[in-house]
């Protein structure tokens, strides 16, 4: 099994501008979030990337892609019908090939020399099936992620046989149906925003789109059907995901990237000084104070 194609979804309303945000990478180079996601994708040996976007966004994305534009093909989701529909915009692009899927509002930071995407693709190729990356997720974050329940596979650290998938479950439902043995109390396996999917998922996506009980079908809804179609695994990668769609999400992602890179000492020094000033009780200037001291022309 080879994974040579990838799909990045970036068409969700109110989230389509997130990949255009600018950050500084581990080497101190300024890049867009899109560039960082594309670099992550290409690191796994992918050759072609389909980016699902809203109509009218293509020019901005072309500019944000930088030198990686040659690997990208833009796919349009004309109407905001949800996550499952967005993935189906890539059906003809993927054909009968397995594909790597990343979401456009997450950044990924490996805890090893191997990128997160490379770790996941290697696991999927080894087992020749769909594999979703997961991360131990605290109960209070359940409203933000698809959650899987599964059983650990002996002699394979961090690998789980998926038995159930629920999109953004309530704590009660999660406790009843999504407990995974071996995790700490109050923790669940949350989607990492990265998957390797076989062509079987396309049929599942069509089924949930045609099911009137699903108002806005998600990938989790389709993955719940994938469980019964053959082997479907979840893998806890050596790394972290950062959702830049959260409040302060871009800031937290930038700090995580910066603290793992060349400017770590500089950032630590600046953070210590900032915390010291706050501890001393120095007031933070209000908007009116800033306007009166700096003027209104900025």
Buried (B, 14 or more C-beta within 10 A) or exposed (E): EEBBBBBBBBBBEEBBBBBBBEBBBBEEEEBBBBBBBBBBBBBBBBEBBBBBBBEEBBEBBEEBBEEBBEBBEBBBBEEBBBBBBBBBBBBEBBEEBBBBBBBBBBBBBBEEEBBBBBBBBBBBBEBEBBBBBBBBBEEEBBEBBBBBBBEBBEEBEBBBBBBBBBBBBEEEEBEEEBBBEEBEEEBBBBBBBBBBBBBBBBEBBBBBBEEEEBEEBBBBBBBBBBBEBEBBBBBBBBBBBBBBBBEEBBEBBBBBBBBBBEBEEEBEEEEEEEEEEEEEEEEEEEEEEEEEEEEEEE
